[in-house]
Amino acid sequence: MTEMFNKAPHTTTGHHAAAREGFLFHPREIAFCGYSGSGKTTLISRLIEELAPHYSIGYVKHDAHRFTMDVPGKDTFQARHHGAGTVFINDSSHWAVVSNGAPPLDALRAIYAPLDLVFVEGLKESPLRKVVLLDEDDSILEAVNLGTIGSIALCVGTRGRHPSLPATYFHRDDIPSITRHVLMVLGLDMPQVAEPRHSAPHPHPHSFRAVSRRHLEWTSGPTDPGA
């Protein structure tokens, strides 16, 4: 995706141009960067599981290799195989688009706009704020020291402590601390434990409740914990 953005210098799809606008996909976005096997997807999944009851979350995956989201033999696969540049598919509760060329950044922003935050996996050389995952050999620190990877908000690894890092460090299993720090970086509040029914809940600027597994109902005030 980084390379694709760089191929469109005369549009707003370049990620550096987007950074000048203040964000790439969403105003509250953070990238998780690390070499293969460092645990990026596992950490993101655990954070999503922790935060999903309280916030609506988007996910962006930058694949450095070619990816396939379709299955040979299916109608959409056949259409693309025979030359369709863009394919759209939907059912009653899902939809997806697979297209050629650079991602339409304005469209992506519109898709992610209703969400509270976005986690990006990859794009380590972008200007996005980052959580850097250290591997066993700390080999990614070479890129950090060279300045290839910047805007580091947090480092995560397998050691109990780690000296000489450019940012706060937590063990990768310390999910509460990582969650708290990521939310602080994004300017969001740590979810509060549900209060007794007789207590008036504190208003939350991003209040919503799950009406079903596929629909979120936004509210302008506090949510009744019993709803």
DAPESUL-V740550 format. One record per helix or strand of 2 or more residues. SS is the DSSP state (~ for helix, > for strand). FROM is the first residue (numbers start at 1). TO is the last residue. Records with the same first field share a line. If there is no record, write none. Layout:
SS: FROM-TO, FROM-TO
//
This chain:
~: 2-6, 15-21, 40-51, 75-81, 105-112, 140-146, 175-186
>: 29-33, 57-61, 86-90, 95-99, 117-121, 130-133, 152-157, 169-171, 208-212, 215-218
//
